[in-house]
Amino acid sequence: MNIAGLQKMTLLDFPGKVACTVFLAGCNFRCPFCHNFEIVQGATQPLMDEAGLLAFLTRRRGLLDGVCISGGEPLLSAGLPGLLRAAKGLGFAIKLDTNGTSPDALRALLDEGLVDYVAMDFKNSPDRYASTAGVRDPDLGAIRRTAAMIVGGAVDGEFRTTVVDGLHDEAAIRAIVAEIKGARRYFLQPFVDRDTVPARGLQAPDADAMRRLLAAAREVIPSAEIRGE
């Protein structure tokens, strides 16, 4: 398990909790707009080992409520269950970020009571998933199985879509919300450029376009929001 990054405190990543965010290297997607692209191939040097992370968490007991596990795609890390057991043993709630491609691994964690909240990135409409995720044949069946766990209440959670001009339009958003109908929370996240993004020249839709996309989402999920507003 490659622990590639650590944000020592966040008030935003885990709803209702003061948390830290742990970034695990490795991912099976190659999204052109990825903010963490430097760690997706898993080749970066680890920031710390598991013992170092657990020592940090031990020192933060009483100061932090939760631990967010992000990536990359954390469910690809073989050491993830052991890490979550240890963090749970220290009294922390766990939030997991995922692209939804590993439903069996997620189900096993849920059955063991190791995850309290799941944030799933729903990348795009099914016909645009490959180009948006940067892979030839994304497993839409697996993605739908993960989405069904969240919609069905197997775990508390949210869906989110990073919105990029040219990749997302009203038709795409309508197709996404049709896939996750019944979700409690859905967020549109306007793309923000940074140096680590692999594709150059990308931008978010303008404010008016974002409002139109939100209106399209709310046709099916009335609680949908633009993250950050």
Buried (B, 14 or more C-beta within 10 A) or exposed (E): BBBBBBBEEBEEBBBEBEBBBBBBBBBBBEBBBBBBBBBBEBEBEBBBEBEEBBEBBEEBEEEBBBBBBBBBBBBBBEEBBEBBEBBBEEEBBBBBBBBBBBBEBBBEBBEEEBBBBBBBBBBBBBEBBBBBBBBEEBBBEBBBBBBBBBBEEBBBBBBBBBBBBEBBBBEBBBBBBEBBEEBEBBBBBBBEBEEEBBEEEBEBBEEEBBBEBBEBBBEBBEEBBBBEE
